[in-house]
Every structure is written in C-alpha cells, then in structure tokens.
Amino acid sequence: MEVLRGREDGKGIATSFNVAYVALALKDCMFGKNIIFKERLGSTNVFLKRLAQEGAAEGTVLIADEQTDGLGRMGRRWFSKRGENLLFSVLLRPMLSPKNVFILTMIFALAGTDALKEVSGLDAGIKWPNDIYLGQKKLGGVLTEFSVLKGSVQYLVLGMGLNINWKPKAEETSGYETSSVFVETGERVSREELLGNLLGKLTVYYQGIEDRRERELLCKRWNEKSVILGKPVIIETGKERISGKAVEIDQDGALRIVTAEGAERKILCGDVSVKVNFSEQR
C-alpha cells in the first residue's frame, strides 16, 4: 500500500500537515471517519466543544497547525510554534458517570507515551494528573473537558499538545523546564505518523474500558508510568499545601499519599512537585 507523506521544503522540513496520511492510517479506526484540520485556531478544545454541542459524531478529530490561545489546566497558556508540534483534540461520547471520567484522561496519556516510544524511542512518563514528562522536562500535556446532562456524561473532549520538532525557549514556557522530541533525539519526527499511532492505541484502550479487568490493567500501567510514585512530593491544591510520599493513583484519578506523620490522604486535584531534598520525608 502506498503511504502518503507530508510535503517538504528544500531543506527537508515539513511544510504542511498531511491529513490524508492520518486518514489512511486510521481508515479502519473510529478516529478515521471525521478528521478536521485547521491551519490556525484559538484552541482545539474550545472549537471541538462547539462542534460537540452541535451534534458532531463520536470519534471526531480536530488538528491545528498553530494555536493562538492554547490552554492547559487551571487556565495556563500552551505555547507552540506553527508547523512544529502536535496539537489536537478528540471527541468521545462515553457511557460513563462523571466520577469515572479520569479513566479517559488516563488512557489518552498512556496512548501518548506508548506512541512516543514506538515512533521516537523516547520512554516518556506521566506526571499526575495529566502531563507527559521525560525525566524532569515536560514534553506535553492533556486537557480533559466534558459536559454532563441528567447525571451522565453527554460528551467529552480530550485535548493534547506534544512538543515534537521545535526547540522551546525559556520565554516560551510557563515556568517549568520544557523539552521536545527533536531536542532529546536530534531527529525530526513525522507528526502524522505519531498521531496515527497514538489514535490507533487510544481506540484499543477505549474499547477495553468497559471490561473491569482491562480497566485494572490500564490503571496499573498508568501507575507504572508515573514519574512521582515512590517519591516525596508537595501538592498545592489552591486551599492547602500538602507534603507526603506519593504511593498510588486510583481509577478515579485520586493521588494517594502518606504524610510524614503516617496519615493517608487522597487528593483529587492539585499541582504536584517532587521534593529535591529526599531526607525531608524520613
């Protein structure tokens, strides 16, 4: 089968995202039926939520070459150079209660790390609750947003930004150390190949969440991919500052920690950082 690839300029640099390549790779997949590409967009999540409200089908994928108002958690900006990174959102309409939504954030991040490993060789991890890291450097993030109607999830939008082929500068980040596939490997990676691989894996994981045993296995893999478990951490919730040793992340997305006093705490949301001085946790 002939595979379509993105155009390149005289220097071998991709000049346009090749939607046809992704559609071909996903032709037998739920995410290959309705792929929308925008050269420039404020936010893929915001745009796709509007389409969801208008009745867009489950599996719709929205890709942007550039975002002018990309968002992360807690309203943070997501900076990205045009044509260099992977910026996309997918629409799901799961039969889930709101309290079980985190499983979808979990499998989305897993699909991202698995695809990065296969396409680039990088063994990335997941920083609770929704960031993709390589060591202490952020490679990407996930933003999950959903609508509830009569106690059930009406639709859910999963958005991801991955640093692929750019070299981020300090002023282009939001106060944390950032890297990219290109910086870490010295090689440019096909965004189309990475996206096709990622969405193929997401399809398999999504189909498996209805099975209790499969959910348990996915949760176990998420914990194995965690970059904070077993380490002393500090969590800022907006209401309090909590210190303890991170021990587990459950299927509801709660981070379980044990404080220095031996008390167990479960935190559902917050910014987590790893303590530099490990002796503080003794």
C-alpha positions as CSV (number, residue, x, y, z in Angstrom):
1,M,0.0,0.0,0.0
2,E,1.3,3.4,-0.9
3,V,1.6,5.7,2.1
4,L,1.0,9.5,1.7
5,R,3.5,11.7,3.4
6,G,3.7,15.4,4.2
7,R,5.3,17.9,1.8
8,E,8.8,19.1,2.5
9,D,10.7,22.2,1.5
10,G,14.2,22.1,0.0
11,K,15.7,21.6,3.5
12,G,13.7,18.5,4.3
13,I,11.4,20.3,6.7
14,A,7.7,19.5,6.7
15,T,5.6,22.5,5.4
16,S,2.1,21.2,5.9
17,F,0.3,18.6,7.9
18,N,-0.8,15.7,5.7
19,V,-4.3,14.8,6.8
20,A,-4.6,12.2,4.1
21,Y,-1.7,10.2,5.7
22,V,-3.5,10.1,9.1
23,A,-6.9,9.2,7.5
24,L,-5.2,6.3,5.6
25,A,-3.5,5.1,8.8
26,L,-6.9,5.2,10.6
27,K,-9.2,4.0,7.9
28,D,-10.5,1.1,9.9
29,C,-10.5,3.1,13.2
30,M,-13.2,5.1,15.0
31,F,-11.0,8.2,14.7
32,G,-10.5,7.9,10.9
33,K,-14.1,8.9,9.9
34,N,-14.1,12.6,10.6
35,I,-10.8,14.4,10.7
36,I,-10.8,18.2,10.6
37,F,-7.6,20.2,10.1
38,K,-7.2,23.9,10.7
39,E,-4.1,25.9,9.8
40,R,-4.7,28.3,12.7
41,L,-7.1,28.1,15.6
42,G,-7.5,29.6,19.0
43,S,-7.9,26.3,20.8
44,T,-8.7,22.8,19.5
45,N,-10.7,22.0,22.7
46,V,-12.8,25.1,22.5
47,F,-13.6,24.6,18.8
48,L,-14.4,20.9,19.2
49,K,-16.7,21.5,22.2
50,R,-18.7,23.8,20.0
51,L,-18.9,21.0,17.4
52,A,-19.9,18.5,20.1
53,Q,-22.8,20.8,21.2
54,E,-23.9,20.9,17.5
55,G,-24.0,17.1,17.4
56,A,-20.6,16.1,16.0
57,A,-20.1,12.3,15.9
58,E,-18.0,10.4,18.5
59,G,-14.5,10.0,17.1
60,T,-14.2,13.4,15.5
61,V,-10.6,14.6,15.5
62,L,-9.6,18.2,15.3
63,I,-6.0,19.1,14.5
64,A,-4.4,22.6,14.4
65,D,-1.1,23.5,12.9
66,E,-1.0,26.5,15.2
67,Q,-2.9,27.6,18.3
68,T,-3.2,31.2,19.3
69,D,-4.9,30.6,22.6
70,G,-4.0,27.0,23.6
71,L,-4.8,26.2,27.2
72,G,-3.6,23.8,29.8
73,R,-5.0,23.1,33.3
74,M,-6.0,26.0,35.5
75,G,-6.1,28.4,32.6
76,R,-2.4,28.2,31.7
77,R,-1.3,29.0,28.2
78,W,0.2,26.4,25.9
79,F,2.8,27.9,23.6
80,S,3.6,26.3,20.3
81,K,5.4,27.2,17.0
82,R,3.4,26.8,13.8
83,G,4.0,23.6,11.9
84,E,6.3,22.1,14.6
85,N,4.2,20.4,17.2
86,L,1.2,18.1,17.6
87,L,-1.9,20.0,18.7
88,F,-5.2,18.1,18.6
89,S,-8.4,17.2,20.3
90,V,-10.8,14.2,20.0
91,L,-14.5,13.9,20.8
92,L,-15.9,11.0,22.8
93,R,-19.4,10.2,23.9
94,P,-18.8,7.5,26.6
95,M,-21.5,5.8,28.7
96,L,-19.9,7.0,31.9
97,S,-20.8,8.8,35.0
98,P,-18.8,12.0,35.7
99,K,-16.9,10.3,38.6
100,N,-15.4,7.8,36.1
101,V,-14.1,10.4,33.6
102,F,-10.5,10.2,34.8
103,I,-10.1,6.8,33.1
104,L,-10.2,8.5,29.8
105,T,-7.5,11.0,30.7
106,M,-5.5,8.0,31.8
107,I,-5.8,6.1,28.6
108,F,-5.2,9.2,26.5
109,A,-1.9,9.9,28.3
110,L,-0.9,6.2,28.0
111,A,-1.6,6.3,24.3
112,G,0.7,9.3,24.1
113,T,3.6,7.8,25.9
114,D,3.2,4.5,24.0
115,A,3.2,6.2,20.6
116,L,6.2,8.3,21.6
117,K,8.1,5.2,22.5
118,E,7.3,3.4,19.2
119,V,7.9,6.4,16.9
120,S,10.8,8.2,18.6
121,G,12.2,5.7,21.0
122,L,11.7,8.1,24.0
123,D,10.5,6.4,27.1
124,A,8.3,9.2,28.5
125,G,6.4,9.1,31.8
126,I,3.2,10.6,33.2
127,K,3.1,13.3,35.9
128,W,-0.1,13.3,37.8
129,P,-2.7,14.3,36.8
130,N,-2.2,15.0,33.1
131,D,1.3,15.9,31.9
132,I,3.8,13.9,29.8
133,Y,7.4,14.1,31.0
134,L,10.8,12.9,30.1
135,G,12.8,13.0,33.4
136,Q,12.2,16.5,34.8
137,K,11.2,18.0,31.4
138,K,7.7,18.5,30.2
139,L,7.0,17.1,26.7
140,G,3.3,17.6,26.6
141,G,0.0,17.8,28.4
142,V,-3.6,16.7,28.3
143,L,-6.7,18.8,28.9
144,T,-10.0,16.9,29.6
145,E,-13.3,18.8,29.4
146,F,-16.8,17.3,29.5
147,S,-20.5,18.2,29.6
148,V,-23.0,16.5,32.0
149,L,-26.7,16.0,31.3
150,K,-29.0,14.4,33.8
151,G,-26.1,12.9,35.8
152,S,-24.3,11.3,32.8
153,V,-21.5,12.5,30.5
154,Q,-23.0,14.0,27.4
155,Y,-19.8,14.4,25.6
156,L,-16.1,14.6,26.4
157,V,-13.2,16.4,24.7
158,L,-9.6,15.2,25.2
159,G,-7.0,17.6,24.0
160,M,-3.3,17.1,23.8
161,G,-0.3,19.2,22.9
162,L,3.1,17.5,22.3
163,N,6.4,19.2,21.7
164,I,7.7,17.5,18.6
165,N,10.1,19.3,16.2
166,W,10.8,22.7,17.9
167,K,13.4,23.9,20.4
168,P,11.5,25.7,23.1
169,K,13.0,28.8,24.6
170,A,12.7,29.8,28.3
171,E,10.3,32.7,27.4
172,E,8.0,30.3,25.5
173,T,7.3,28.1,28.6
174,S,5.2,28.7,31.7
175,G,7.8,28.5,34.4
176,Y,8.8,24.8,34.1
177,E,11.6,23.0,32.2
178,T,10.4,22.0,28.8
179,S,11.8,19.8,26.0
180,S,10.8,18.2,22.7
181,V,11.3,15.0,20.7
182,F,13.8,16.9,18.5
183,V,15.8,18.3,21.4
184,E,16.0,14.8,23.0
185,T,16.8,12.7,19.9
186,G,18.3,15.2,17.5
187,E,15.9,14.0,14.8
188,R,12.7,15.3,13.4
189,V,9.7,13.1,13.7
190,S,6.6,12.8,11.5
191,R,3.7,14.3,13.3
192,E,1.3,12.4,11.1
193,E,2.9,9.0,12.0
194,L,2.9,9.9,15.7
195,L,-0.8,10.9,15.6
196,G,-1.9,7.9,13.7
197,N,0.0,5.6,16.1
198,L,-1.4,7.4,19.1
199,L,-5.1,7.3,18.0
200,G,-4.8,3.7,17.0
201,K,-3.7,2.8,20.5
202,L,-6.4,5.1,22.0
203,T,-9.0,3.1,20.1
204,V,-7.9,-0.2,21.6
205,Y,-7.7,1.3,25.1
206,Y,-11.1,3.0,24.8
207,Q,-12.7,-0.3,23.7
208,G,-11.3,-2.0,26.7
209,I,-12.5,0.3,29.5
210,E,-15.9,-1.4,29.6
211,D,-14.2,-4.5,31.0
212,R,-13.3,-4.3,34.7
213,R,-10.2,-6.4,34.4
214,E,-8.9,-4.3,31.5
215,R,-9.5,-1.1,33.5
216,E,-7.5,-2.5,36.3
217,L,-4.6,-3.3,33.9
218,L,-4.7,0.1,32.4
219,C,-4.7,1.7,35.8
220,K,-1.7,-0.5,36.7
221,R,0.2,0.6,33.6
222,W,-0.7,4.3,34.4
223,N,0.9,3.8,37.8
224,E,4.0,2.2,36.4
225,K,4.4,5.1,34.0
226,S,4.1,7.7,36.9
227,V,7.1,9.9,37.4
228,I,6.1,10.7,41.0
229,L,5.1,7.5,42.7
230,G,7.5,6.4,45.5
231,K,8.9,9.9,45.8
232,P,8.3,12.7,48.4
233,V,6.1,15.3,46.9
234,I,4.4,18.7,47.6
235,I,0.9,19.3,46.4
236,E,-0.7,22.7,46.0
237,T,-4.5,22.4,45.9
238,G,-5.3,26.1,46.0
239,K,-6.6,25.7,49.5
240,E,-3.7,23.9,51.2
241,R,-0.1,22.7,50.8
242,I,0.3,19.0,51.5
243,S,3.6,17.1,51.8
244,G,3.9,13.3,51.7
245,K,5.1,10.3,49.8
246,A,3.2,9.5,46.6
247,V,2.1,5.9,46.8
248,E,-0.7,5.3,44.3
249,I,-3.2,6.8,41.8
250,D,-6.6,5.1,41.8
251,Q,-9.1,4.7,38.9
252,D,-11.0,7.8,40.0
253,G,-7.8,9.9,39.5
254,A,-7.1,10.5,43.1
255,L,-3.5,10.6,44.2
256,R,-2.9,8.7,47.5
257,I,-0.1,10.0,49.7
258,V,1.3,9.2,53.1
259,T,2.4,12.1,55.2
260,A,5.5,12.2,57.4
261,E,3.1,11.6,60.4
262,G,1.9,8.4,58.8
263,A,-1.6,9.7,57.8
264,E,-3.0,8.7,54.4
265,R,-4.5,11.4,52.2
266,K,-6.3,11.2,48.9
267,I,-6.1,14.3,46.6
268,L,-8.3,14.7,43.6
269,C,-6.8,17.8,42.1
270,G,-3.6,19.9,42.5
271,D,-0.2,20.9,41.3
272,V,2.4,18.4,42.3
273,S,6.2,18.8,42.5
274,V,8.8,16.4,43.7
275,K,10.9,17.4,46.7
276,V,14.6,17.9,46.0
277,N,15.7,17.1,49.5
278,F,14.7,13.4,50.0
279,S,15.7,13.5,53.6
280,E,12.7,15.7,54.4
281,Q,10.5,12.6,54.0
282,R,12.3,10.4,56.5
